[in-house]
Amino acid sequence: MLHNRSVPVDTVLPHIFYRNLDEAIDWLVRVFGFVEHFRYGDPVAGAQLHLGGAWIMASTVRPGRATPIEAGCRTQSLTVFVEDVEGCFDRFRAAGATIIEELQETVYGELQFGVEDLEGHQWVFSRHAHDLSPADWGAQVANH
């Protein structure tokens, strides 16, 4: 995968909450192509999944935690870097996923699209299209 100085890729393990975790795991595997690594609890309380090098923890909602649909708003989006972003876009649309941002190239050098999962979480699937310094597209780089 091409390197892009404007969009560093590192390791973050987000925790995402679902009302129906079994259904969410099946959906994430079937539609997005995630691979289930493990699940725990009876009934299932959590699971770890990955798509290439992108890992997530999926958990059931409990007091103090909600899905975007329950909260009535989005509080974050998750970006997953994939080599075949065009293929993902076509597969997700064919599977009936809600596309919220069409496939496009950004000013900061990414080819990406946005999609919403079955419980309202916003995902961005992206591939580095160009190696751009943040200054190349107008960002102000902090002096450290």
Phi, psi and omega per residue, in radians:
M1 nan 2.417 3.103
L2 -1.077 2.512 3.058
H3 -1.538 2.447 3.073
N4 -2.299 1.972 -3.101
R5 -1.085 -0.322 3.128
S6 -1.446 -0.305 -3.086
V7 -2.362 1.491 3.137
P8 -1.246 2.551 3.101
V9 -1.965 2.205 3.118
D10 -2.490 -2.978 -3.065
T11 -1.773 2.093 2.999
V12 -2.377 2.386 3.139
L13 -1.947 1.597 3.136
P14 -1.274 2.604 3.057
H15 -1.923 2.157 -3.040
I16 -2.094 2.401 -3.030
F17 -1.890 2.423 -3.122
Y18 -2.330 2.530 3.064
R19 -1.217 -0.777 -3.131
N20 -2.040 1.589 -3.013
L21 -1.155 -0.703 3.115
D22 -1.025 -0.806 3.132
E23 -1.120 -0.705 -3.134
A24 -1.127 -0.756 3.112
I25 -1.048 -0.848 3.126
D26 -1.015 -0.741 -3.126
W27 -1.146 -0.821 -3.132
L28 -1.059 -0.641 3.100
V29 -1.253 -0.853 -3.054
R30 -1.210 -0.797 -3.014
V31 -1.558 -0.872 -3.070
F32 -1.537 -0.318 -3.133
G33 1.504 0.268 3.061
F34 -1.083 2.710 3.068
V35 -1.976 2.230 3.121
E36 -1.319 2.237 3.089
H37 -1.629 -0.859 3.042
F38 -2.765 2.843 2.947
R39 -2.407 2.767 -3.119
Y40 -2.506 2.777 3.116
G41 1.633 2.699 3.082
D42 -2.464 1.705 0.126
P43 -1.242 2.856 -3.065
V44 -0.995 2.270 -3.128
A45 -1.947 -0.383 -3.119
G46 -2.835 2.836 3.121
A47 -2.711 2.663 3.033
Q48 -2.025 2.298 -3.117
L49 -2.332 2.806 3.066
H50 -2.556 2.704 3.018
L51 -2.290 1.796 -3.002
G52 1.062 -2.195 -3.138
G53 -1.591 0.084 3.135
A54 -1.645 2.076 -3.106
W55 -1.987 2.513 3.060
I56 -2.383 2.722 2.924
M57 -1.902 2.243 3.069
A58 -1.952 2.312 -3.079
S59 -2.371 2.790 3.073
T60 -1.352 2.621 3.069
V61 -1.178 2.670 3.061
R62 -2.679 3.052 -3.078
P63 -0.889 2.291 3.136
G64 1.576 -0.049 3.136
R65 -2.319 2.480 -3.089
A66 -2.568 2.855 3.012
T67 -1.481 2.845 3.073
P68 -1.006 -0.630 3.113
I69 -1.090 -0.776 3.134
E70 -1.178 -0.684 -3.107
A71 -1.326 -0.377 -3.128
G72 1.365 0.278 3.122
C73 -2.809 2.916 3.031
R74 -1.756 2.384 3.116
T75 -1.947 -0.177 3.138
Q76 -2.869 2.935 2.918
S77 -2.342 2.720 -3.086
L78 -2.021 2.227 3.117
T79 -1.807 2.241 3.099
V80 -2.058 2.211 3.139
F81 -1.598 2.173 -3.139
V82 -2.327 2.582 3.129
E83 -1.259 -0.764 -3.077
D84 -1.699 1.136 -3.090
V85 -1.125 -0.599 3.110
E86 -1.138 -0.752 3.108
G87 -1.109 -0.709 3.086
C88 -1.073 -0.806 3.135
F89 -0.973 -0.851 -3.132
D90 -1.120 -0.753 -3.123
R91 -1.159 -0.754 -3.105
F92 -1.137 -0.773 3.118
R93 -1.079 -0.778 -3.141
A94 -1.106 -0.532 3.132
A95 -1.397 -0.063 3.097
G96 1.611 0.173 3.111
A97 -1.160 2.630 3.139
T98 -1.462 1.913 3.107
I99 -1.424 2.148 -3.117
I100 -1.894 -0.200 3.059
E101 -2.553 2.101 -3.132
E102 -1.125 2.769 3.081
L103 -1.056 2.183 -3.089
Q104 -2.706 2.792 3.028
E105 -1.714 2.267 -3.094
T106 -1.527 2.883 3.098
V107 -1.169 -0.383 -3.114
Y108 -1.682 0.247 2.925
G109 1.650 0.342 3.125
E110 -1.934 2.488 2.931
L111 -1.771 2.045 -2.980
Q112 -2.665 2.890 3.015
F113 -2.566 2.814 3.135
G114 -1.986 2.529 -3.121
V115 -2.526 2.629 3.119
E116 -1.934 2.395 3.126
D117 -1.502 -3.059 -3.005
L118 -1.148 -0.302 3.110
E119 -2.059 0.322 2.988
G120 1.633 0.039 3.087
H121 -1.237 2.386 -3.131
Q122 -1.640 2.256 3.136
W123 -2.122 2.526 2.994
V124 -2.097 2.227 3.050
F125 -1.890 2.260 -2.907
S126 -2.493 2.671 2.983
R127 -2.373 2.428 3.064
H128 -1.129 2.171 3.120
A129 -1.773 -0.511 -3.120
H130 -2.538 2.662 3.009
D131 -1.674 1.784 -3.100
L132 -2.078 2.404 2.949
S133 -1.270 2.538 3.083
P134 -0.931 -0.597 3.132
A135 -1.161 -0.437 -3.139
D136 -1.053 -0.507 -3.090
W137 -2.026 0.229 2.990
G138 1.814 0.042 3.105
A139 -1.311 2.629 3.075
Q140 -1.702 2.009 -3.105
V141 -1.407 2.270 3.136
A142 -1.218 2.443 3.060
N143 -1.591 2.147 -3.121
H144 -1.871 nan nan
